[in-house]
Amino acid sequence: MRSVEPVSVGWVFRPECADNVEEHVGKQVRSVGNAVDEGGRVEVVLSDGTRVRAYRREVVPG
């Protein structure tokens, strides 16, 4: 029997069109909210506690 190593998947913030978030590009994501606003964005909490509004497609595996 072959042993299987655990895999850890993380998420990274890669904004395409979010406003004023250049300093947060590439930061690890702590959580993503479920509620979508009228613009189609959700709340994303980054590893440092910063909260930004972004599209779900802007949170990518990393």
DSSP file (Angstrom, degrees, kcal/mol; ACC not computed):
  #  RESIDUE AA STRUCTURE BP1 BP2  ACC     N-H-->O    O-->H-N    N-H-->O    O-->H-N    TCO  KAPPA ALPHA  PHI   PSI    X-CA   Y-CA   Z-CA
    1    1 A M              0   0    0      0, 0.0     2,-0.4     0, 0.0     0, 0.0   0.000 360.0 360.0 360.0 133.6    0.0    0.0    0.0
    2    2 A R        -     0   0    0      1,-0.0     2,-0.2     0, 0.0     0, 0.0  -0.721 360.0-124.2 -90.5 134.9    1.3    3.4   -1.0
    3    3 A S        -     0   0    0     -2,-0.4     2,-0.5     1,-0.0    -1,-0.0  -0.487  19.6-140.5 -77.1 150.0    1.2    6.2    1.6
    4    4 A V        -     0   0    0     -2,-0.2    -1,-0.0     0, 0.0     0, 0.0  -0.947   8.4-139.2-115.3 127.4   -0.6    9.4    0.6
    5    5 A E        -     0   0    0     -2,-0.5     2,-0.1     1,-0.1     0, 0.0  -0.633  28.4-109.2 -82.1 139.1    0.8   12.8    1.7
    6    6 A P        -     0   0    0      0, 0.0     2,-0.5     0, 0.0    -1,-0.1  -0.379  30.2-141.1 -65.8 147.6   -1.8   15.3    2.8
    7    7 A V        -     0   0    0     -2,-0.1     2,-0.6     2,-0.0     0, 0.0  -0.930   7.3-155.9-113.8 133.7   -2.3   18.2    0.4
    8    8 A S        -     0   0    0     -2,-0.5     2,-0.5     2,-0.0     0, 0.0  -0.943   8.5-164.0-110.5 122.4   -2.9   21.8    1.6
    9    9 A V        -     0   0    0     -2,-0.6     2,-0.3    53,-0.0    -2,-0.0  -0.912   9.9-178.1-108.2 128.2   -4.7   24.0   -0.8
   10   10 A G        -     0   0    0     -2,-0.5    52,-2.3    18,-0.0     2,-0.4  -0.742  17.7-131.8-117.5 169.6   -4.6   27.8   -0.2
   11   11 A W  E     -A   61   0A   0     18,-0.4    18,-2.7    50,-0.3     2,-0.4  -0.947  13.9-160.1-125.9 145.3   -6.2   30.7   -2.0
   12   12 A V  E     -AB  60  28A   0     48,-3.3    48,-2.6    -2,-0.4     2,-0.6  -0.945  22.8-118.3-126.7 143.8   -4.6   33.9   -3.3
   13   13 A F  E     +A   59   0A   0     14,-2.5    13,-3.1    -2,-0.4    14,-0.3  -0.733  34.5 169.4 -84.5 118.1   -6.1   37.3   -4.1
   14   14 A R        -     0   0    0     44,-3.8    11,-0.1    -2,-0.6    -1,-0.0  -0.740  19.6-158.9-127.9  80.9   -5.6   38.1   -7.8
   15   15 A P        +     0   0    0      0, 0.0    39,-0.0     0, 0.0    -2,-0.0  -0.333  19.6 177.6 -68.0 141.1   -7.8   41.2   -8.6
   16   16 A E  S    S-     0   0    0     39,-0.1    38,-0.0    -2,-0.0    42,-0.0   0.741  84.8  -3.5-103.1 -42.7   -8.7   41.9  -12.2
   17   17 A C  S    S+     0   0    0      2,-0.1     2,-0.1    38,-0.0    37,-0.0   0.227  88.9 130.6-142.0  15.8  -11.0   44.9  -11.7
   18   18 A A        -     0   0    0      1,-0.1     3,-0.5    37,-0.1     2,-0.3  -0.465  59.6-112.1 -70.9 148.7  -11.4   45.6   -7.9
   19   19 A D  S    S-     0   0    0      1,-0.2    34,-0.2    34,-0.2    -1,-0.1  -0.638  80.6  -7.6 -89.8 138.3  -10.7   49.2   -7.0
   20   20 A N  S    S+     0   0    0     -2,-0.3    -1,-0.2     1,-0.1     3,-0.1   0.845  92.9 115.4  54.4  45.5   -7.8   50.4   -5.0
   21   21 A V    >   +     0   0    0     -3,-0.5     3,-2.5     1,-0.1     4,-0.5   0.197  24.8 119.1-126.5  15.8   -6.4   47.0   -4.0
   22   22 A E  G >  S+     0   0    0      1,-0.3     3,-1.2     2,-0.2    -1,-0.1   0.835  74.1  58.2 -53.9 -36.0   -3.0   47.0   -5.7
   23   23 A E  G 3  S+     0   0    0      1,-0.2    -1,-0.3    -3,-0.1    -2,-0.1   0.608 104.0  54.3 -71.7  -9.5   -1.2   46.6   -2.4
   24   24 A H  G X  S+     0   0    0     -3,-2.5     3,-2.0     2,-0.1   -11,-0.2   0.445  74.3 128.1-102.6  -2.3   -3.1   43.4   -1.7
   25   25 A V  T <  S+     0   0    0     -3,-1.2   -11,-0.2    -4,-0.5    -3,-0.0  -0.328  78.7  12.9 -58.6 129.4   -2.3   41.5   -4.9
   26   26 A G  T 3  S+     0   0    0    -13,-3.1    -1,-0.3     1,-0.3   -12,-0.1   0.415  90.1 141.1  86.8  -1.0   -0.9   38.0   -4.1
   27   27 A K    <   -     0   0    0     -3,-2.0   -14,-2.5   -14,-0.3    -1,-0.3  -0.440  58.7-103.2 -73.7 148.6   -1.9   38.0   -0.4
   28   28 A Q  B     -B   12   0A   0    -16,-0.2    19,-2.7    -2,-0.1     2,-0.4  -0.421  34.1-126.9 -67.9 145.6   -3.2   34.8    1.0
   29   29 A V  E     -C   46   0B   0    -18,-2.7   -18,-0.4    17,-0.3    17,-0.3  -0.828  21.5-174.2 -99.7 131.7   -7.0   34.6    1.5
   30   30 A R  E     -     0   0B   0     15,-2.9     2,-0.3    -2,-0.4    16,-0.2   0.865  69.0 -13.2 -88.4 -44.6   -8.4   33.7    4.9
   31   31 A S  E     -C   45   0B   0     14,-1.8    14,-2.7   -20,-0.0     2,-0.4  -0.993  50.3-144.9-157.3 159.8  -12.1   33.5    3.9
   32   32 A V  E     -C   44   0B   0     -2,-0.3    12,-0.2    12,-0.2    24,-0.0  -0.998  27.4-127.4-129.4 128.9  -14.6   34.4    1.2
   33   33 A G        -     0   0    0     10,-3.4     9,-0.0    -2,-0.4    -2,-0.0  -0.216   2.3-141.3 -72.3 164.2  -18.2   35.5    2.1
   34   34 A N  S    S+     0   0    0      8,-0.1     2,-0.3     2,-0.0    -1,-0.1   0.748  73.6  93.1 -94.1 -30.0  -21.4   33.9    0.6
   35   35 A A        -     0   0    0      8,-0.1     2,-0.4     1,-0.0     8,-0.4  -0.520  63.2-152.9 -75.4 125.5  -23.4   37.1    0.2
   36   36 A V        -     0   0    0     -2,-0.3     6,-0.2     6,-0.1    19,-0.0  -0.830  10.4-140.3 -98.5 131.5  -23.1   38.6   -3.3
   37   37 A D    >   -     0   0    0      4,-2.9     3,-2.2    -2,-0.4    -1,-0.0  -0.217  36.7 -88.2 -81.8 179.4  -23.7   42.4   -3.6
   38   38 A E  T 3  S+     0   0    0      1,-0.3    -1,-0.1     2,-0.1    -2,-0.0   0.707 128.6  55.1 -63.1 -20.0  -25.6   44.1   -6.4
   39   39 A G  T 3  S-     0   0    0      2,-0.1    -1,-0.3    16,-0.0     3,-0.1   0.416 120.8-106.1 -91.4   0.6  -22.3   44.3   -8.4
   40   40 A G  S <  S+     0   0    0     -3,-2.2    16,-0.4     1,-0.3     2,-0.2   0.632  78.3 128.8  86.3  14.4  -21.7   40.5   -8.2
   41   41 A R        -     0   0    0     14,-0.1    -4,-2.9    15,-0.1    -1,-0.3  -0.678  41.8-154.7-105.2 158.9  -18.9   40.8   -5.6
   42   42 A V  E     - D   0  54B   0     12,-3.1    12,-2.5    -2,-0.2     2,-0.4  -0.813  30.4 -96.1-122.0 164.3  -18.3   39.1   -2.3
   43   43 A E  E     - D   0  53B   0     -8,-0.4   -10,-3.4    -2,-0.3     2,-0.4  -0.709  38.1-165.2 -82.6 131.3  -16.4   40.1    0.8
   44   44 A V  E     -CD  32  52B   0      8,-3.2     8,-2.6    -2,-0.4     2,-0.6  -0.973   7.0-154.3-117.9 129.2  -12.9   38.6    0.9
   45   45 A V  E     -CD  31  51B   0    -14,-2.7   -15,-2.9    -2,-0.4   -14,-1.8  -0.922  15.7-149.2-105.1 122.3  -10.9   38.6    4.1
   46   46 A L  E >   -C   29   0B   0      4,-3.0     3,-2.4    -2,-0.6   -17,-0.3  -0.359  30.9 -97.6 -86.6 168.2   -7.1   38.5    3.5
   47   47 A S  T 3  S+     0   0    0    -19,-2.7   -18,-0.1     1,-0.3    -1,-0.1   0.752 123.9  53.3 -59.6 -26.7   -4.5   36.8    5.8
   48   48 A D  T 3  S-     0   0    0    -20,-0.3    -1,-0.3     2,-0.1   -19,-0.1   0.379 123.4-102.2 -90.0   4.9   -3.7   40.2    7.4
   49   49 A G  S <  S+     0   0    0     -3,-2.4    -2,-0.1     1,-0.3     2,-0.1   0.335  73.2 145.4  93.4  -6.8   -7.4   40.8    8.3
   50   50 A T        -     0   0    0     -5,-0.1    -4,-3.0     1,-0.0     2,-0.5  -0.422  38.6-147.0 -65.3 136.8   -8.0   43.3    5.5
   51   51 A R  E     +D   45   0B   0     -6,-0.2     2,-0.3    -2,-0.1    -6,-0.2  -0.929  23.0 170.7-109.3 128.5  -11.5   43.1    4.0
   52   52 A V  E     -D   44   0B   0     -8,-2.6    -8,-3.2    -2,-0.5     2,-0.5  -0.930  33.0-123.3-132.0 157.0  -12.0   43.8    0.3
   53   53 A R  E     +D   43   0B   0     -2,-0.3     2,-0.3   -10,-0.2   -10,-0.2  -0.892  47.7 150.7 -98.8 128.8  -14.9   43.4   -2.1
   54   54 A A  E     -D   42   0B   0    -12,-2.5   -12,-3.1    -2,-0.5     2,-0.2  -0.970  48.6 -95.7-152.8 162.7  -14.0   41.2   -5.1
   55   55 A Y    >   -     0   0    0     -2,-0.3     3,-2.1   -14,-0.2     4,-0.2  -0.581  38.0-119.7 -78.3 147.9  -15.4   38.8   -7.7
   56   56 A R  G >  S+     0   0    0    -16,-0.4     3,-1.9     1,-0.3    -1,-0.1   0.835 112.6  64.8 -59.2 -31.8  -15.0   35.2   -6.8
   57   57 A R  G 3  S+     0   0    0      1,-0.3    -1,-0.3     3,-0.0    -2,-0.0   0.651  90.8  66.8 -66.6 -12.7  -12.9   34.6   -9.9
   58   58 A E  G <  S+     0   0    0     -3,-2.1   -44,-3.8     1,-0.1     2,-0.6   0.444  85.8  77.4 -88.0   0.1  -10.3   36.9   -8.3
   59   59 A V  E <   +A   13   0A   0     -3,-1.9   -46,-0.2   -46,-0.2    -1,-0.1  -0.949  69.4 174.2-109.0 112.3   -9.6   34.4   -5.6
   60   60 A V  E     -A   12   0A   0    -48,-2.6   -48,-3.3    -2,-0.6    -2,-0.0  -0.820  38.1 -90.3-122.1 154.9   -7.5   31.7   -7.1
   61   61 A P  E      A   11   0A   0      0, 0.0   -50,-0.3     0, 0.0    -1,-0.1  -0.345 360.0 360.0 -60.1 142.1   -5.6   28.6   -5.9
   62   62 A G              0   0    0    -52,-2.3   -51,-0.2    -2,-0.0   -53,-0.0   0.422 360.0 360.0-174.3 360.0   -2.1   29.4   -4.8
